[in-house]
Amino acid sequence: MDIAELKKTNRGELQNLLAEKRDELRTLRFKASERQLKEVRRIRSVKQTIAQILTVLSNGEETTHASSVQTN
């Protein structure tokens, strides 16, 4: 997923996707430690996706907070 798609996704779906990606990262790390993983670079891309999801989630909180402050 790219960042533009993540920005369009609602908060609940982002949290579900985050849980899936963290589980996938855990699985990939186990496979890498057992030398069963052929695509080691996949770990990097999953970590990047997790960071993007967390960024979108935190930016959403900031804009929600900022809009509530402006209305008060």
PyMOL commands that place a pseudoatom at each C-alpha (Angstrom):
pseudoatom trace, name=CA, resn=MET, resi=1, chain=A, elem=C, hetatm=0, pos=[0.000, 0.000, 0.000]
pseudoatom trace, name=CA, resn=ASP, resi=2, chain=A, elem=C, hetatm=0, pos=[1.193, 3.454, -0.627]
pseudoatom trace, name=CA, resn=ILE, resi=3, chain=A, elem=C, hetatm=0, pos=[0.733, 6.460, 1.648]
pseudoatom trace, name=CA, resn=ALA, resi=4, chain=A, elem=C, hetatm=0, pos=[-2.054, 8.028, -0.427]
pseudoatom trace, name=CA, resn=GLU, resi=5, chain=A, elem=C, hetatm=0, pos=[-4.154, 4.874, -0.089]
pseudoatom trace, name=CA, resn=LEU, resi=6, chain=A, elem=C, hetatm=0, pos=[-3.498, 4.786, 3.641]
pseudoatom trace, name=CA, resn=LYS, resi=7, chain=A, elem=C, hetatm=0, pos=[-4.707, 8.381, 4.046]
pseudoatom trace, name=CA, resn=LYS, resi=8, chain=A, elem=C, hetatm=0, pos=[-8.025, 7.468, 2.425]
pseudoatom trace, name=CA, resn=THR, resi=9, chain=A, elem=C, hetatm=0, pos=[-8.550, 4.491, 4.745]
pseudoatom trace, name=CA, resn=ASN, resi=10, chain=A, elem=C, hetatm=0, pos=[-10.602, 4.922, 7.908]
pseudoatom trace, name=CA, resn=ARG, resi=11, chain=A, elem=C, hetatm=0, pos=[-9.127, 4.586, 11.386]
pseudoatom trace, name=CA, resn=GLY, resi=12, chain=A, elem=C, hetatm=0, pos=[-10.563, 1.141, 12.175]
pseudoatom trace, name=CA, resn=GLU, resi=13, chain=A, elem=C, hetatm=0, pos=[-9.237, -0.381, 8.977]
pseudoatom trace, name=CA, resn=LEU, resi=14, chain=A, elem=C, hetatm=0, pos=[-5.836, 1.184, 9.613]
pseudoatom trace, name=CA, resn=GLN, resi=15, chain=A, elem=C, hetatm=0, pos=[-5.682, -0.370, 13.071]
pseudoatom trace, name=CA, resn=ASN, resi=16, chain=A, elem=C, hetatm=0, pos=[-6.633, -3.777, 11.640]
pseudoatom trace, name=CA, resn=LEU, resi=17, chain=A, elem=C, hetatm=0, pos=[-4.013, -3.414, 8.917]
pseudoatom trace, name=CA, resn=LEU, resi=18, chain=A, elem=C, hetatm=0, pos=[-1.435, -2.410, 11.528]
pseudoatom trace, name=CA, resn=ALA, resi=19, chain=A, elem=C, hetatm=0, pos=[-2.154, -5.553, 13.547]
pseudoatom trace, name=CA, resn=GLU, resi=20, chain=A, elem=C, hetatm=0, pos=[-1.847, -7.698, 10.400]
pseudoatom trace, name=CA, resn=LYS, resi=21, chain=A, elem=C, hetatm=0, pos=[1.465, -6.109, 9.402]
pseudoatom trace, name=CA, resn=ARG, resi=22, chain=A, elem=C, hetatm=0, pos=[2.905, -6.503, 12.907]
pseudoatom trace, name=CA, resn=ASP, resi=23, chain=A, elem=C, hetatm=0, pos=[1.930, -10.167, 12.861]
pseudoatom trace, name=CA, resn=GLU, resi=24, chain=A, elem=C, hetatm=0, pos=[3.478, -10.565, 9.415]
pseudoatom trace, name=CA, resn=LEU, resi=25, chain=A, elem=C, hetatm=0, pos=[6.684, -8.909, 10.646]
pseudoatom trace, name=CA, resn=ARG, resi=26, chain=A, elem=C, hetatm=0, pos=[6.836, -11.281, 13.601]
pseudoatom trace, name=CA, resn=THR, resi=27, chain=A, elem=C, hetatm=0, pos=[6.425, -14.267, 11.287]
pseudoatom trace, name=CA, resn=LEU, resi=28, chain=A, elem=C, hetatm=0, pos=[9.094, -12.961, 8.912]
pseudoatom trace, name=CA, resn=ARG, resi=29, chain=A, elem=C, hetatm=0, pos=[11.542, -12.452, 11.762]
pseudoatom trace, name=CA, resn=PHE, resi=30, chain=A, elem=C, hetatm=0, pos=[11.033, -16.026, 12.958]
pseudoatom trace, name=CA, resn=LYS, resi=31, chain=A, elem=C, hetatm=0, pos=[11.583, -17.345, 9.453]
pseudoatom trace, name=CA, resn=ALA, resi=32, chain=A, elem=C, hetatm=0, pos=[14.694, -15.216, 9.036]
pseudoatom trace, name=CA, resn=SER, resi=33, chain=A, elem=C, hetatm=0, pos=[16.152, -16.497, 12.291]
pseudoatom trace, name=CA, resn=GLU, resi=34, chain=A, elem=C, hetatm=0, pos=[15.542, -20.074, 11.140]
pseudoatom trace, name=CA, resn=ARG, resi=35, chain=A, elem=C, hetatm=0, pos=[17.099, -19.294, 7.744]
pseudoatom trace, name=CA, resn=GLN, resi=36, chain=A, elem=C, hetatm=0, pos=[13.862, -20.159, 5.937]
pseudoatom trace, name=CA, resn=LEU, resi=37, chain=A, elem=C, hetatm=0, pos=[13.249, -16.687, 4.530]
pseudoatom trace, name=CA, resn=LYS, resi=38, chain=A, elem=C, hetatm=0, pos=[14.398, -16.110, 0.961]
pseudoatom trace, name=CA, resn=GLU, resi=39, chain=A, elem=C, hetatm=0, pos=[13.236, -12.476, 0.653]
pseudoatom trace, name=CA, resn=VAL, resi=40, chain=A, elem=C, hetatm=0, pos=[14.961, -10.780, 3.577]
pseudoatom trace, name=CA, resn=ARG, resi=41, chain=A, elem=C, hetatm=0, pos=[14.152, -7.395, 2.058]
pseudoatom trace, name=CA, resn=ARG, resi=42, chain=A, elem=C, hetatm=0, pos=[10.476, -8.106, 2.746]
pseudoatom trace, name=CA, resn=ILE, resi=43, chain=A, elem=C, hetatm=0, pos=[11.148, -7.346, 6.424]
pseudoatom trace, name=CA, resn=ARG, resi=44, chain=A, elem=C, hetatm=0, pos=[12.231, -3.824, 5.483]
pseudoatom trace, name=CA, resn=SER, resi=45, chain=A, elem=C, hetatm=0, pos=[9.142, -3.174, 3.388]
pseudoatom trace, name=CA, resn=VAL, resi=46, chain=A, elem=C, hetatm=0, pos=[6.795, -4.430, 6.127]
pseudoatom trace, name=CA, resn=LYS, resi=47, chain=A, elem=C, hetatm=0, pos=[8.545, -2.201, 8.677]
pseudoatom trace, name=CA, resn=GLN, resi=48, chain=A, elem=C, hetatm=0, pos=[8.176, 0.745, 6.312]
pseudoatom trace, name=CA, resn=THR, resi=49, chain=A, elem=C, hetatm=0, pos=[4.453, 0.038, 5.883]
pseudoatom trace, name=CA, resn=ILE, resi=50, chain=A, elem=C, hetatm=0, pos=[4.021, -0.129, 9.665]
pseudoatom trace, name=CA, resn=ALA, resi=51, chain=A, elem=C, hetatm=0, pos=[5.747, 3.244, 10.021]
pseudoatom trace, name=CA, resn=GLN, resi=52, chain=A, elem=C, hetatm=0, pos=[3.508, 4.755, 7.344]
pseudoatom trace, name=CA, resn=ILE, resi=53, chain=A, elem=C, hetatm=0, pos=[0.366, 3.454, 9.065]
pseudoatom trace, name=CA, resn=LEU, resi=54, chain=A, elem=C, hetatm=0, pos=[1.516, 4.845, 12.413]
pseudoatom trace, name=CA, resn=THR, resi=55, chain=A, elem=C, hetatm=0, pos=[2.269, 8.197, 10.777]
pseudoatom trace, name=CA, resn=VAL, resi=56, chain=A, elem=C, hetatm=0, pos=[-1.176, 8.397, 9.197]
pseudoatom trace, name=CA, resn=LEU, resi=57, chain=A, elem=C, hetatm=0, pos=[-2.803, 7.434, 12.494]
pseudoatom trace, name=CA, resn=SER, resi=58, chain=A, elem=C, hetatm=0, pos=[-0.871, 10.055, 14.457]
pseudoatom trace, name=CA, resn=ASN, resi=59, chain=A, elem=C, hetatm=0, pos=[-1.543, 12.766, 11.858]
pseudoatom trace, name=CA, resn=GLY, resi=60, chain=A, elem=C, hetatm=0, pos=[-5.228, 11.949, 12.034]
pseudoatom trace, name=CA, resn=GLU, resi=61, chain=A, elem=C, hetatm=0, pos=[-5.200, 12.485, 15.787]
pseudoatom trace, name=CA, resn=GLU, resi=62, chain=A, elem=C, hetatm=0, pos=[-3.416, 15.819, 15.395]
pseudoatom trace, name=CA, resn=THR, resi=63, chain=A, elem=C, hetatm=0, pos=[-5.893, 17.119, 12.815]
pseudoatom trace, name=CA, resn=THR, resi=64, chain=A, elem=C, hetatm=0, pos=[-8.825, 15.955, 14.927]
pseudoatom trace, name=CA, resn=HIS, resi=65, chain=A, elem=C, hetatm=0, pos=[-7.346, 17.655, 17.978]
pseudoatom trace, name=CA, resn=ALA, resi=66, chain=A, elem=C, hetatm=0, pos=[-6.546, 20.816, 16.017]
pseudoatom trace, name=CA, resn=SER, resi=67, chain=A, elem=C, hetatm=0, pos=[-10.065, 21.064, 14.607]
pseudoatom trace, name=CA, resn=SER, resi=68, chain=A, elem=C, hetatm=0, pos=[-11.631, 20.615, 18.042]
pseudoatom trace, name=CA, resn=VAL, resi=69, chain=A, elem=C, hetatm=0, pos=[-9.377, 23.353, 19.461]
pseudoatom trace, name=CA, resn=GLN, resi=70, chain=A, elem=C, hetatm=0, pos=[-10.326, 25.735, 16.668]
pseudoatom trace, name=CA, resn=THR, resi=71, chain=A, elem=C, hetatm=0, pos=[-14.038, 25.234, 17.211]
pseudoatom trace, name=CA, resn=ASN, resi=72, chain=A, elem=C, hetatm=0, pos=[-13.782, 26.040, 20.931]
for i in range(1, 72): cmd.bond("trace and resi %d" % i, "trace and resi %d" % (i + 1))
show_as sticks, trace
zoom trace
